[in-house]
Amino acid sequence: MKLRLIYILALMYTLSAHSAELTKQKISVTITVEGKNFLYQDTYNKLLTVSGTLQNDNTEYGIPNTVYFPDIQKPYCEIGHDTQHLQYITDYISTDNTHSYLGTLSLIQLIHLYQNADYWSLDTSILDNLRIYIAEKLQNKDVLNDIFSTQESLDTFLNACNSQTKATIAHLLLPHVRSLFWPLVTEPYQTLTDQTNLISSVAVHAHGTLCSRSYDHTIRIWKKNAQGTYHCVQTFTDNTNHLIYPTAAHSDGTTFLTSGTNKIHVLKPDAQGTYHCMQTLTDHTEWISSVVVHADGTLFSGSGDNTIRVWKKDAQGTYHCVQTLASHSSPISALAVDTDDTLFSGSGDGTICVWKLPTVPLSLEQCLTVLYLYHQYQNNNNQQLAQVSPQAHNVYNTLPSSIKNIVIPWYNPIPLYKKLLVTGVAASIIGAGCYKQKNTFTRMLK
C-alpha cells in the first residue's frame, strides 16, 4: 500500500512538471474572459509598432492596462477587436523570416492574412509585400490548376476574398494579363512628328514623361495631357554622336545582345554567374537597331527592316515572336517602354509612334481565367485547346469579345452544335455495333 502511494505521488509530480514545461514553452497569444479579448503583451507591443488601427485606438482610448491572470503569470493587454482578425497576423509579425512563413501558408490562408493585415492597417510596405506575393502566386500554373480544378475550389477562393481584395488583386494582375494582348495591337495610338530627322533614342521616366533625341540636333521633352495624348513641352539643342550597338537586360539576369546583324543573342547566367547564349532570335530580316525589355520579360526589338517585333517567353523560357508592328516607313532607330506597357518607337522617318495595349476592365476571376488559358496552351506545346475545365469555360464565356479574339489561338471551344453532332455520330456507331453483334449472336443460336 505504501509503495503504491509513493508511485502515485511520483506520477502526479511528473505530470505536473510536464504540464508546467508545456505552459512555459507555449503561451496562449489570445485569451477571452467574460466577453473581453486580451492579447499577450509582447505580441501586443509588436503589433502596436506596425498597426495604424491599434495606434489610433491608443490615441482615442488610451494605453490599455496590463493584466495578469491567476493561472498564467504572464502580462496581457485588453484589445477591443474580435480575435478572428488576429488570425495569422500574430505569427507573421513574430517570425524572423516572413518570406519563409508565407511559404508555409495555403492560398486561402494568405488571403486571410492579407485581409487581416489590411484590417489592422499594417505598414504600407507590409501590405505591398503581401499583395505582390499573392499576385505572383496566382500566376503560377499549378496554383491556377488547383483553383480551376472544381467549381468548389473556385468558389472557395473567390468567397475568401472580400470585394476590396478582389479589386486590389485584379489591379495587380491586369498588367500581366494585358502583356499577353500584344497580338491585338496593329496601329499606333499616336504618332509624334515634331522632330525632322532620324530619332536616335527615346527614354521614358517612371512618371510617364518621354524624352527623345534626333539627328535634327534636338532633344524634346513630351508630357501627356488629361486625355493621354503626348505633347512636346520643351526643346533642347544637341550635337552629340548617337551610334551604338543596342543592349538590354532584364532584372532576372537575362541579357539581350546585338552586333549590327539581324540576330539577337539571349544570354543567361548559370549558378556561378557565368553567362551562356541560350537562344538566338533571327526573325528580323535586317540589322537590329534597338532592343528594350519590359519588367514582365516581354522583349521589343526594332530593325532596319522598318518593323518592331514583340517577343514573349513560353513555359520553357524560350522566346517567340507574338506580333510584328509595321507602321514606320524607315528603319527603327529607338525604342522605350513605360511601366503601363506603352511602347514608344523612333524611326529614320523622323516620327515617334506611341503603341498602347487595349484597356479592358477585367474582374479577378477573368484575369485568372486568361492566365489559366495561357498556361494550359503553353503546357499543350503551344497547340490550340478545344476543351478546358468547366469552371474556366464558364468564366471564359463572360470575357469581352475583344479578349476572346485574343485567346482564340490558345482556346477555341467546340460549339454546342458540333458537340451534339459528334455525340450523335458516336451514338450511331455504338448503336450500329450493338445491332451487328445482336445479329451475329442470333445466327449463332440458329
C-alpha positions as CSV (number, residue, x, y, z in Angstrom):
1,M,0.0,0.0,0.0
2,K,2.8,2.4,0.9
3,L,4.7,1.6,-2.3
4,R,1.5,2.3,-4.3
5,L,1.1,5.7,-2.6
6,I,4.7,6.7,-3.4
7,Y,4.2,5.7,-7.1
8,I,1.0,7.8,-7.4
9,L,2.8,10.8,-5.8
10,A,5.7,10.4,-8.2
11,L,3.4,10.2,-11.2
12,M,1.5,13.3,-10.1
13,Y,4.8,15.2,-9.8
14,T,5.9,14.1,-13.2
15,L,2.6,15.2,-14.9
16,S,2.7,18.5,-13.0
17,A,6.3,19.2,-14.2
18,H,5.4,18.2,-17.8
19,S,2.4,20.5,-17.7
20,A,4.4,23.4,-16.4
21,E,7.0,22.8,-19.1
22,L,4.4,22.9,-21.8
23,T,3.0,26.1,-20.4
24,K,6.5,27.5,-20.4
25,Q,7.1,26.5,-24.0
26,K,3.8,27.7,-25.5
27,I,2.0,30.8,-24.2
28,S,-1.6,31.4,-25.4
29,V,-1.4,34.6,-27.5
30,T,-5.1,35.5,-27.1
31,I,-7.4,35.0,-24.1
32,T,-11.1,35.7,-23.9
33,V,-12.6,36.3,-20.4
34,E,-16.2,37.4,-19.8
35,G,-16.6,38.6,-23.4
36,K,-13.3,40.6,-23.4
37,N,-10.4,39.8,-25.6
38,F,-6.8,40.0,-24.3
39,L,-3.5,39.8,-26.3
40,Y,-0.2,38.7,-24.9
41,Q,1.7,41.9,-24.1
42,D,4.9,41.1,-26.1
43,T,2.8,40.4,-29.2
44,Y,0.6,43.5,-28.5
45,N,3.7,45.7,-28.5
46,K,4.9,44.2,-31.8
47,L,1.5,44.7,-33.4
48,L,1.4,48.3,-32.0
49,T,4.7,49.2,-33.8
50,V,3.2,48.3,-37.3
51,S,-0.6,48.8,-36.9
52,G,-2.2,52.1,-37.6
53,T,-5.5,50.7,-36.2
54,L,-4.0,49.9,-32.8
55,Q,-2.1,53.2,-32.7
56,N,-5.4,55.1,-33.3
57,D,-7.1,53.0,-30.6
58,N,-4.4,54.1,-28.1
59,T,-4.7,57.7,-29.2
60,E,-8.5,57.7,-28.8
61,Y,-9.0,55.4,-25.7
62,G,-5.5,55.5,-24.0
63,I,-3.0,52.7,-23.5
64,P,-4.7,49.6,-22.0
65,N,-3.7,48.4,-18.6
66,T,-1.5,45.3,-18.2
67,V,-3.5,42.3,-16.8
68,Y,-2.2,39.2,-15.1
69,F,-4.4,36.0,-14.9
70,P,-4.2,33.7,-11.9
71,D,-3.3,30.6,-13.9
72,I,-1.0,32.3,-16.3
73,Q,1.5,34.6,-14.7
74,K,2.2,36.5,-18.0
75,P,1.2,40.1,-18.9
76,Y,-1.8,40.7,-21.3
77,C,-3.4,43.8,-22.7
78,E,-7.1,44.1,-23.5
79,I,-7.8,44.6,-27.2
80,G,-11.2,45.8,-28.3
81,H,-11.3,43.7,-31.5
82,D,-12.5,40.3,-32.5
83,T,-9.7,37.8,-32.2
84,Q,-10.6,36.4,-35.7
85,H,-8.8,39.5,-37.1
86,L,-5.6,38.3,-35.4
87,Q,-5.6,35.0,-37.4
88,Y,-2.1,34.6,-38.9
89,I,-1.1,38.2,-38.0
90,T,0.5,37.3,-34.7
91,D,2.7,34.6,-36.3
92,Y,3.6,36.9,-39.2
93,I,4.8,39.8,-37.1
94,S,6.6,37.5,-34.7
95,T,8.6,35.5,-37.2
96,D,12.2,36.4,-38.1
97,N,11.8,35.2,-41.7
98,T,8.5,36.4,-43.1
99,H,9.1,35.1,-46.6
100,S,9.6,31.5,-45.3
101,Y,6.5,31.9,-43.1
102,L,4.4,32.9,-46.2
103,G,5.7,29.8,-48.0
104,T,4.0,27.6,-45.3
105,L,0.6,29.1,-45.9
106,S,-2.0,28.0,-48.4
107,L,-3.5,30.5,-50.9
108,I,-6.7,30.8,-48.8
109,Q,-4.6,31.4,-45.6
110,L,-2.6,34.1,-47.5
111,I,-5.8,35.8,-48.4
112,H,-7.0,35.8,-44.8
113,L,-3.6,37.1,-43.7
114,Y,-3.7,39.9,-46.2
115,Q,-7.2,40.9,-45.2
116,N,-6.4,40.9,-41.5
117,A,-3.2,42.9,-42.2
118,D,-5.5,45.4,-44.1
119,Y,-7.9,45.4,-41.2
120,W,-5.1,46.4,-38.8
121,S,-3.7,49.0,-41.2
122,L,-0.3,47.5,-41.1
123,D,2.6,49.4,-42.6
124,T,2.3,50.1,-46.4
125,S,5.5,48.2,-47.1
126,I,4.0,45.1,-45.4
127,L,0.7,45.3,-47.3
128,D,2.6,45.9,-50.6
129,N,4.7,42.8,-50.0
130,L,1.7,40.6,-49.2
131,R,-0.2,41.9,-52.3
132,I,2.8,41.2,-54.6
133,Y,3.4,37.8,-53.0
134,I,-0.3,36.8,-53.6
135,A,-0.3,38.2,-57.2
136,E,2.9,36.2,-58.0
137,K,1.5,33.1,-56.5
138,L,-1.7,33.5,-58.7
139,Q,0.5,33.5,-61.8
140,N,1.8,30.0,-61.0
141,K,0.3,27.4,-63.3
142,D,0.0,24.8,-60.6
143,V,-1.9,27.3,-58.4
144,L,-4.2,28.2,-61.3
145,N,-4.8,24.5,-62.0
146,D,-5.9,24.0,-58.4
147,I,-8.2,26.9,-58.5
148,F,-10.0,25.8,-61.7
149,S,-9.9,22.1,-60.8
150,T,-13.5,22.1,-59.4
151,Q,-16.3,24.6,-59.0
152,E,-16.0,24.2,-55.3
153,S,-12.3,25.2,-55.3
154,L,-13.0,28.3,-57.5
155,D,-15.9,29.3,-55.2
156,T,-13.8,28.7,-52.1
157,F,-11.1,31.1,-53.4
158,L,-13.5,33.8,-54.6
159,N,-15.6,33.6,-51.4
160,A,-12.4,34.0,-49.3
161,C,-11.8,37.4,-50.9
162,N,-13.8,40.4,-50.0
163,S,-14.7,42.9,-52.7
164,Q,-11.8,45.2,-51.9
165,T,-9.3,42.3,-52.0
166,K,-10.7,41.1,-55.4
167,A,-10.3,44.6,-56.8
168,T,-6.8,45.0,-55.4
169,I,-5.5,41.7,-56.7
170,A,-7.2,42.1,-60.1
171,H,-5.5,45.5,-60.4
172,L,-2.1,43.9,-59.7
173,L,-2.7,41.0,-62.2
174,L,-4.1,43.2,-65.0
175,P,-0.7,44.4,-66.3
176,H,0.5,40.7,-66.5
177,V,-2.7,39.8,-68.4
178,R,-2.5,42.9,-70.7
179,S,1.0,42.0,-71.6
180,L,-0.5,38.9,-73.4
181,F,-2.6,41.2,-75.6
182,W,0.1,42.4,-77.9
183,P,-1.2,40.3,-80.9
184,L,-4.2,42.7,-80.8
185,V,-2.2,45.8,-81.4
186,T,-1.8,46.7,-85.1
187,E,-1.8,50.5,-85.3
188,P,0.0,53.2,-83.2
189,Y,-2.2,55.1,-80.7
190,Q,-0.4,58.3,-81.6
191,T,2.4,59.5,-83.9
192,L,4.7,62.3,-82.8
193,T,6.1,64.3,-85.8
194,D,7.7,67.4,-84.3
195,Q,11.3,66.3,-85.0
196,T,12.6,66.4,-88.6
197,N,15.3,63.7,-88.8
198,L,16.1,60.2,-87.6
199,I,15.2,59.6,-84.0
200,S,18.3,58.3,-82.3
201,S,17.0,57.4,-78.8
202,V,13.8,57.6,-76.7
203,A,13.6,57.1,-72.9
204,V,10.6,57.2,-70.6
205,H,10.6,58.1,-67.0
206,A,8.6,56.5,-64.2
207,H,6.0,59.3,-64.2
208,G,5.4,58.9,-67.9
209,T,7.5,61.8,-69.3
210,L,9.1,61.0,-72.6
211,C,12.5,62.2,-73.8
212,S,13.5,61.9,-77.4
213,R,16.8,62.7,-79.3
214,S,17.0,63.2,-83.1
215,Y,19.6,63.8,-85.8
216,D,18.0,67.2,-86.3
217,H,20.1,68.1,-83.2
218,T,17.2,68.4,-80.8
219,I,16.2,66.8,-77.5
220,R,12.5,67.1,-76.9
221,I,10.5,66.5,-73.7
222,W,7.0,65.2,-74.1
223,K,4.2,65.0,-71.5
224,K,0.7,63.5,-71.5
225,N,-2.4,65.6,-71.2
226,A,-5.6,64.6,-69.4
227,Q,-6.7,62.6,-72.5
228,G,-3.4,60.6,-72.5
229,T,-2.1,62.3,-75.7
230,Y,1.6,63.4,-75.8
231,H,2.7,67.0,-76.5
232,C,6.2,68.5,-76.7
233,V,6.7,70.8,-73.7
234,Q,10.4,71.6,-74.1
235,T,13.2,71.5,-76.7
236,F,17.0,71.5,-76.2
237,T,19.9,71.7,-78.8
238,D,22.0,68.5,-79.0
239,N,25.2,68.0,-81.1
240,T,26.4,64.5,-79.9
241,N,27.1,61.3,-81.9
242,H,24.4,58.6,-81.3
243,L,25.7,55.5,-83.0
244,I,25.9,52.4,-80.6
245,Y,25.1,48.7,-80.7
246,P,21.9,48.2,-78.6
247,T,21.8,46.0,-75.5
248,A,19.0,45.3,-73.0
249,A,18.9,43.5,-69.7
250,H,16.1,42.1,-67.5
251,S,16.0,42.0,-63.7
252,D,16.2,38.2,-63.8
253,G,19.7,38.4,-65.3
254,T,18.7,37.7,-68.9
255,T,20.7,39.9,-71.3
256,F,20.0,40.6,-75.0
257,L,23.0,41.4,-77.2
258,T,23.2,42.6,-80.8
259,S,26.2,43.2,-83.1
260,G,25.0,45.0,-86.2
261,T,23.3,41.9,-87.7
262,N,19.7,40.7,-87.8
263,K,20.4,38.5,-84.7
264,I,19.5,38.9,-81.1
265,H,21.5,36.7,-78.7
266,V,19.7,35.8,-75.5
267,L,22.3,35.3,-72.7
268,K,21.5,33.9,-69.2
269,P,23.8,33.4,-66.2
270,D,24.4,30.0,-64.6
271,A,24.7,29.3,-60.9
272,Q,28.2,30.6,-60.8
273,G,27.2,33.8,-62.7
274,T,28.8,32.9,-66.0
275,Y,26.7,33.9,-69.0
276,H,25.8,31.5,-71.8
277,C,23.9,32.1,-75.0
278,M,20.7,30.2,-74.6
279,Q,18.9,31.3,-77.8
280,T,19.4,33.4,-81.0
281,L,16.4,35.3,-82.4
282,T,16.6,35.7,-86.2
283,D,13.1,36.7,-87.3
284,H,14.2,40.2,-88.4
285,T,15.5,40.5,-92.0
286,E,17.8,43.4,-91.4
287,W,20.2,44.6,-88.7
288,I,18.9,45.1,-85.2
289,S,18.8,48.8,-84.3
290,S,17.2,48.8,-80.8
291,V,16.1,46.4,-78.1
292,V,14.2,47.0,-74.9
293,V,12.7,44.6,-72.3
294,H,9.7,45.2,-70.0
295,A,9.7,44.3,-66.3
296,D,7.4,41.3,-67.1
297,G,10.1,39.9,-69.5
298,T,8.4,41.0,-72.8
299,L,11.1,41.9,-75.3
300,F,10.7,44.5,-78.1
301,S,13.2,44.8,-80.9
302,G,13.5,47.3,-83.7
303,S,15.2,46.7,-87.0
304,G,16.4,48.1,-90.3
305,D,13.5,46.2,-91.9
306,N,11.2,49.0,-90.6
307,T,9.4,46.7,-88.1
308,I,9.2,46.2,-84.4
309,R,8.8,42.7,-83.1
310,V,7.2,41.7,-79.8
311,W,8.7,38.6,-78.1
312,K,7.2,36.5,-75.2
313,K,8.6,33.6,-73.3
314,D,7.0,30.2,-73.3
315,A,6.8,27.8,-70.3
316,Q,10.4,26.6,-71.0
317,G,11.7,30.2,-71.1
318,T,12.2,30.2,-74.9
319,Y,11.3,33.5,-76.7
320,H,8.8,33.5,-79.6
321,C,7.7,36.5,-81.7
322,V,4.0,37.1,-81.0
323,Q,3.5,40.3,-83.0
324,T,5.1,42.4,-85.7
325,L,4.4,46.2,-85.6
326,A,4.8,47.8,-89.0
327,S,3.9,51.5,-89.2
328,H,7.2,53.3,-89.8
329,S,8.4,54.0,-93.3
330,S,12.1,53.9,-92.4
331,P,14.3,51.7,-90.1
332,I,13.6,51.7,-86.4
333,S,16.2,53.7,-84.5
334,A,15.0,53.8,-80.9
335,L,12.6,52.0,-78.5
336,A,11.4,52.6,-74.9
337,V,8.6,51.0,-72.9
338,D,6.7,52.5,-70.0
339,T,5.6,50.7,-66.8
340,D,1.9,50.8,-68.2
341,D,3.1,48.8,-71.2
342,T,3.0,51.8,-73.6
343,L,5.7,51.4,-76.2
344,F,7.5,54.3,-78.0
345,S,9.3,53.7,-81.3
346,G,11.5,56.2,-83.1
347,S,12.4,55.9,-86.7
348,G,14.6,57.3,-89.5
349,D,11.4,58.8,-90.9
350,G,11.6,61.4,-88.1
351,T,8.4,60.2,-86.3
352,I,7.8,58.6,-82.9
353,C,4.9,56.1,-82.7
354,V,3.1,55.5,-79.4
355,W,1.8,52.0,-79.1
356,K,-0.8,51.1,-76.4
357,L,-2.3,47.9,-75.3
358,P,-6.1,47.8,-75.1
359,T,-7.5,48.8,-71.8
360,V,-10.2,46.3,-70.8
361,P,-11.6,46.2,-67.2
362,L,-11.5,42.6,-66.1
363,S,-12.6,41.0,-62.8
364,L,-10.3,38.9,-60.6
365,E,-11.8,35.6,-62.0
366,Q,-11.5,36.9,-65.6
367,C,-7.8,37.8,-65.0
368,L,-7.2,34.3,-63.5
369,T,-9.0,32.6,-66.4
370,V,-6.9,34.4,-69.1
371,L,-3.7,33.4,-67.2
372,Y,-5.0,29.9,-66.8
373,L,-5.8,29.5,-70.5
374,Y,-2.4,30.9,-71.5
375,H,-0.6,28.4,-69.2
376,Q,-2.8,25.5,-70.5
377,Y,-1.9,26.5,-74.0
378,Q,1.8,26.5,-73.2
379,N,1.5,23.1,-71.5
380,N,-0.2,21.8,-74.6
381,N,3.0,22.5,-76.6
382,N,1.6,25.8,-77.8
383,Q,-1.3,23.9,-79.6
384,Q,-4.8,25.3,-79.5
385,L,-7.1,23.8,-76.9
386,A,-10.6,22.7,-77.6
387,Q,-11.6,21.9,-74.0
388,V,-10.7,23.2,-70.6
389,S,-12.2,22.7,-67.1
390,P,-15.9,23.6,-67.0
391,Q,-15.1,26.3,-64.4
392,A,-12.6,28.0,-66.7
393,H,-15.0,27.7,-69.6
394,N,-17.9,29.3,-67.6
395,V,-15.7,32.4,-66.8
396,Y,-14.4,32.4,-70.4
397,N,-18.0,33.0,-71.6
398,T,-18.1,36.2,-69.5
399,L,-15.0,37.7,-71.2
400,P,-15.5,40.7,-73.6
401,S,-15.5,39.7,-77.3
402,S,-12.2,41.5,-77.9
403,I,-10.5,39.4,-75.3
404,K,-12.0,36.2,-76.7
405,N,-10.5,37.2,-80.0
406,I,-7.1,37.4,-78.4
407,V,-7.3,34.0,-76.7
408,I,-8.6,32.1,-79.8
409,P,-5.0,30.9,-80.6
410,W,-4.9,29.4,-77.1
411,Y,-8.5,28.2,-76.7
412,N,-11.3,27.8,-79.2
413,P,-14.2,25.8,-77.6
414,I,-16.1,23.4,-79.7
415,P,-19.5,24.9,-80.5
416,L,-22.5,23.1,-78.9
417,Y,-24.0,22.0,-82.3
418,K,-20.7,20.3,-83.2
419,K,-20.6,18.6,-79.8
420,L,-24.1,17.3,-80.4
421,L,-23.1,16.2,-83.9
422,V,-20.1,14.3,-82.6
423,T,-22.1,12.8,-79.8
424,G,-24.8,11.8,-82.3
425,V,-22.2,10.2,-84.6
426,A,-20.7,8.3,-81.7
427,A,-24.0,7.1,-80.6
428,S,-24.8,5.9,-84.1
429,I,-21.6,4.0,-84.4
430,I,-22.1,2.3,-81.0
431,G,-25.7,1.6,-81.9
432,A,-24.7,0.0,-85.2
433,G,-22.1,-2.1,-83.5
434,C,-24.6,-3.3,-80.9
435,Y,-27.1,-4.2,-83.7
436,K,-24.4,-6.1,-85.6
437,Q,-23.3,-8.0,-82.5
438,K,-27.0,-8.9,-81.9
439,N,-27.5,-10.3,-85.4
440,T,-24.2,-12.4,-85.1
441,F,-25.4,-13.8,-81.8
442,T,-28.8,-14.7,-83.2
443,R,-27.2,-16.5,-86.2
444,M,-25.0,-18.5,-83.7
445,L,-28.1,-19.6,-81.8
446,K,-29.7,-20.8,-85.0
